[in-house]
């Protein structure tokens, strides 16, 4: 598989048996390094998959911290870090699984392509239908935008109108429309 320049810097995976280990692992990983949580999926038999991305060293540190936390709960199944994953893998990992048991904290439709453009210094223009997303999906999507002006609880507390205004401001700083 050839690595695409627009791919994620690194993809980190932590698999646990049970929700407690998964939540502990995600919490420890996010506190340990500057990474983004891109998803948590549930599978049969109580397996949980935590998906993270960020710079290679940060993802390695986050996965190690998450693994240690899950191990303390006795629920660690496995971990893996994929440096510079292929773009096809990125698209597959960011896409909702379609499984009724999957709970994906993923980017809004088509956002992955645009955010990848922003990481590469390209012009970023969000899709026209972005404003039509439910506010919950809109919040999840903006959390994955690089250098987005609102962070954490600011995103959680923002109204749809405030989020759309912040997106417009962010687009202007990214060279977008």
C-alpha positions as a printed NumPy array, in Angstrom:
array([[  0.   ,   0.   ,   0.   ],
       [  1.427,   3.355,  -0.979],
       [  1.228,   6.115,   1.569],
       [ -0.806,   9.089,   0.417],
       [  0.501,  12.532,   1.349],
       [ -2.923,  13.516,   2.702],
       [ -3.05 ,  10.548,   5.079],
       [ -3.128,  10.761,   8.829],
       [  0.263,  11.159,  10.483],
       [ -0.474,   8.051,  12.589],
       [ -3.426,   5.895,  13.545],
       [ -3.551,   4.339,  17.014],
       [ -5.802,   1.453,  18.009],
       [ -6.61 ,   0.169,  21.495],
       [ -8.859,  -2.851,  21.882],
       [-10.462,  -3.655,  25.225],
       [-12.878,  -6.17 ,  26.625],
       [-15.631,  -4.106,  28.22 ],
       [-16.73 ,  -0.505,  28.386],
       [-14.846,   0.377,  31.577],
       [-11.49 ,  -0.525,  30.05 ],
       [-12.388,   1.311,  26.846],
       [-13.354,   4.492,  28.654],
       [-10.289,   4.313,  30.898],
       [ -8.042,   3.727,  27.88 ],
       [ -9.541,   6.62 ,  25.9  ],
       [ -9.326,   8.98 ,  28.87 ],
       [ -5.699,   8.115,  29.633],
       [ -4.704,   8.298,  25.961],
       [ -6.287,  11.706,  25.436],
       [ -4.67 ,  13.081,  28.599],
       [ -1.241,  11.644,  27.785],
       [ -0.632,  13.271,  24.418],
       [ -2.021,  15.66 ,  21.841],
       [ -4.139,  13.23 ,  19.835],
       [ -7.715,  13.182,  18.572],
       [-10.29 ,  10.527,  19.335],
       [-11.796,   9.587,  15.979],
       [-13.944,   6.728,  17.071],
       [-15.054,   4.124,  19.525],
       [-16.661,   1.024,  18.133],
       [-18.418,  -1.805,  19.899],
       [-18.246,  -5.36 ,  18.607],
       [-19.74 ,  -8.642,  19.7  ],
       [-18.52 , -10.279,  22.899],
       [-17.949,  -6.926,  24.586],
       [-14.959,  -5.855,  22.498],
       [-14.358,  -2.112,  22.212],
       [-12.017,  -0.445,  19.729],
       [-10.647,   3.023,  20.46 ],
       [ -9.312,   4.864,  17.377],
       [ -6.903,   7.801,  17.763],
       [ -4.878,   9.912,  15.372],
       [ -2.12 ,  12.488,  15.556],
       [  1.627,  12.763,  15.161],
       [  3.445,   9.428,  15.324],
       [  5.239,  10.013,  18.653],
       [  2.092,  11.438,  20.264],
       [ -0.014,   8.491,  19.102],
       [  2.571,   6.005,  20.395],
       [  2.603,   7.747,  23.801],
       [ -1.206,   7.922,  23.901],
       [ -1.629,   4.252,  22.965],
       [  0.919,   3.224,  25.613],
       [ -0.892,   5.27 ,  28.275],
       [ -4.287,   3.942,  27.193],
       [ -3.001,   0.381,  27.199],
       [ -1.615,   0.791,  30.721],
       [ -4.965,   2.132,  31.932],
       [ -6.931,  -0.702,  30.325],
       [ -4.438,  -3.234,  31.697],
       [ -4.983,  -1.866,  35.219],
       [ -8.695,  -2.654,  34.732],
       [ -7.786,  -6.114,  33.453],
       [ -9.475,  -5.386,  30.115],
       [ -6.67 ,  -4.829,  27.595],
       [ -6.932,  -7.037,  24.501],
       [ -4.39 ,  -5.405,  22.185],
       [ -2.883,  -2.236,  20.726],
       [ -1.367,  -1.14 ,  17.465],
       [  0.058,   2.047,  15.91 ],
       [  0.12 ,   2.543,  12.145],
       [  2.424,   5.405,  11.096],
       [  1.309,   7.262,   7.941],
       [ -1.619,   5.009,   6.989],
       [ -2.668,   4.859,   3.363],
       [ -5.466,   7.27 ,   2.413],
       [ -7.805,   4.363,   1.667],
       [ -7.302,   3.059,   5.193],
       [ -7.938,   6.537,   6.587],
       [-11.239,   6.793,   4.731],
       [-12.266,   3.317,   5.884],
       [-11.374,   3.967,   9.535],
       [-13.147,   7.336,   9.593],
       [-16.327,   6.054,   7.965],
       [-19.226,   4.945,  10.159],
       [-19.36 ,   1.168,  10.168],
       [-23.09 ,   0.911,   9.568],
       [-23.332,  -1.636,  12.357],
       [-26.176,  -0.99 ,  14.785],
       [-23.688,  -1.604,  17.607],
       [-21.181,   0.924,  16.283],
       [-21.006,   4.314,  17.93 ],
       [-18.808,   6.444,  15.696],
       [-17.469,   9.812,  16.764],
       [-16.437,  10.56 ,  13.203],
       [-16.154,  13.531,  10.948],
       [-19.104,  14.949,   9.082],
       [-19.717,  13.669,   5.532],
       [-16.815,  14.545,   3.244],
       [-14.989,  16.378,   6.041],
       [-12.089,  13.933,   6.087],
       [-11.021,  15.028,   2.602],
       [-11.198,  18.7  ,   3.501],
       [ -9.392,  18.376,   6.821],
       [ -6.649,  16.427,   5.05 ],
       [ -6.327,  19.351,   2.651],
       [ -5.932,  21.709,   5.612],
       [ -3.131,  19.566,   7.089],
       [ -1.347,  19.799,   3.756],
       [ -1.731,  23.567,   3.516],
       [ -4.431,  23.299,   0.863],
       [ -7.536,  25.411,   0.679],
       [-10.274,  23.979,   2.835],
       [-13.877,  24.473,   1.858],
       [-16.496,  22.659,   3.877],
       [-19.37 ,  21.05 ,   1.975],
       [-22.465,  23.159,   1.378],
       [-24.612,  20.67 ,   3.294],
       [-22.436,  21.135,   6.395],
       [-24.937,  23.681,   7.736],
       [-27.684,  21.049,   7.451],
       [-26.014,  18.618,   9.857],
       [-27.694,  18.036,  13.214],
       [-25.96 ,  20.144,  15.856],
       [-24.535,  17.015,  17.538],
       [-22.796,  15.926,  14.313],
       [-21.708,  19.495,  13.666],
       [-20.027,  19.598,  17.094],
       [-18.319,  16.257,  16.464],
       [-17.081,  17.445,  13.083],
       [-15.566,  20.747,  14.24 ],
       [-13.652,  19.018,  17.02 ],
       [-11.547,  17.402,  14.264],
       [-10.687,  20.606,  12.411],
       [ -7.078,  21.717,  12.848],
       [ -6.68 ,  25.061,  14.667],
       [-10.451,  25.473,  15.107],
       [-11.136,  28.596,  17.247],
       [-13.502,  26.844,  19.687],
       [-12.254,  24.004,  21.869],
       [-13.668,  21.567,  24.402],
       [-16.591,  22.943,  26.355],
       [-16.822,  25.96 ,  24.081],
       [-17.866,  23.594,  21.291],
       [-20.271,  21.768,  23.613],
       [-21.946,  25.003,  24.71 ],
       [-22.065,  26.66 ,  21.277],
       [-25.356,  26.999,  19.421],
       [-25.711,  25.995,  15.774],
       [-25.39 ,  29.642,  14.727],
       [-22.242,  30.125,  16.831],
       [-20.7  ,  26.98 ,  15.361],
       [-21.483,  28.049,  11.8  ],
       [-19.987,  31.512,  12.474],
       [-16.856,  29.896,  13.925],
       [-16.622,  27.594,  10.884],
       [-16.819,  30.601,   8.572],
       [-14.069,  32.343,  10.552],
       [-11.973,  29.177,  10.53 ],
       [-12.408,  28.832,   6.746],
       [-11.166,  32.398,   6.284],
       [ -7.981,  31.606,   8.244],
       [ -7.463,  28.419,   6.196],
       [ -7.734,  30.256,   2.894],
       [-11.167,  28.778,   2.162],
       [-14.338,  30.399,   0.92 ]])
